[in-house]
């Protein structure tokens, strides 16, 4: 039999899926050196957003079992 497919470990840590199967991601530039970034900019980087359509296909290929 064929071996099991492996999920991409890096993608596993970066993406979550909504109930309808869309991938969510965090915003970049929110990890360090925050003192020079103004509060408005940092506030806009909070939370998550749904990935773009071309990226959605790439993420699905990296996470064949929905990120599990």
N, C-alpha and C positions, 0 to 999 in steps of 0.2 A: 504493500500500500504506500501511497504518497505520504511523506512526512507532513506534519502540521505546518501551516504558514505561521511565521512569526510577526507579531506586531512591532512596529518601529518604536523602540524604547524612548527616543527623544520626543516623538509625536505624542506618545502616551501621556507624557508629563505636561504637555503644552495645550492639549485640546480636550474639551468635553463636548458631549452631544446633547442637543435639546430633545424633547420628547418626539418631535417630528423628524429627527435624524440630522438636523443641521449642526455643523461644528461651530463651537464658540471658542474665542480666544481672548487673551488679555491684551492690553495695549503695551507697546514697547516703551522704553525710556523712563520707566518708573522704578528702577531698582536702586540706583545709587547716584551720588552727586546731585542730590535733590535741593541742596541749599541755594544753588544758583538758578534753579528753575522756579519761576514765580508760582504763587498759590493757585492762580487760575489754570495755569498749564497743568500742574500736578493733579488738580481736581478733575480736569477733563480726561485724564488717563485712568481714572478709577473704573472699576466694573469691567464688563465684557462686551464684545460685539460679535456678530455673526460673520463668518469668513466669506470672502468673495466666491463667486461661482466656480472659477477655474481652480482656486485653492481647495474648494470643497472636494473636487474630484481627486486631487493629489492626496488629501488627508484620508479620504476613504480608501485609497490604495495602500497607504501606510498603516491604516488601522482596520484590517479586514473584519475584525470581530467587534467593531464599535468601541475600540479603546479599552477592551477588557484584557 
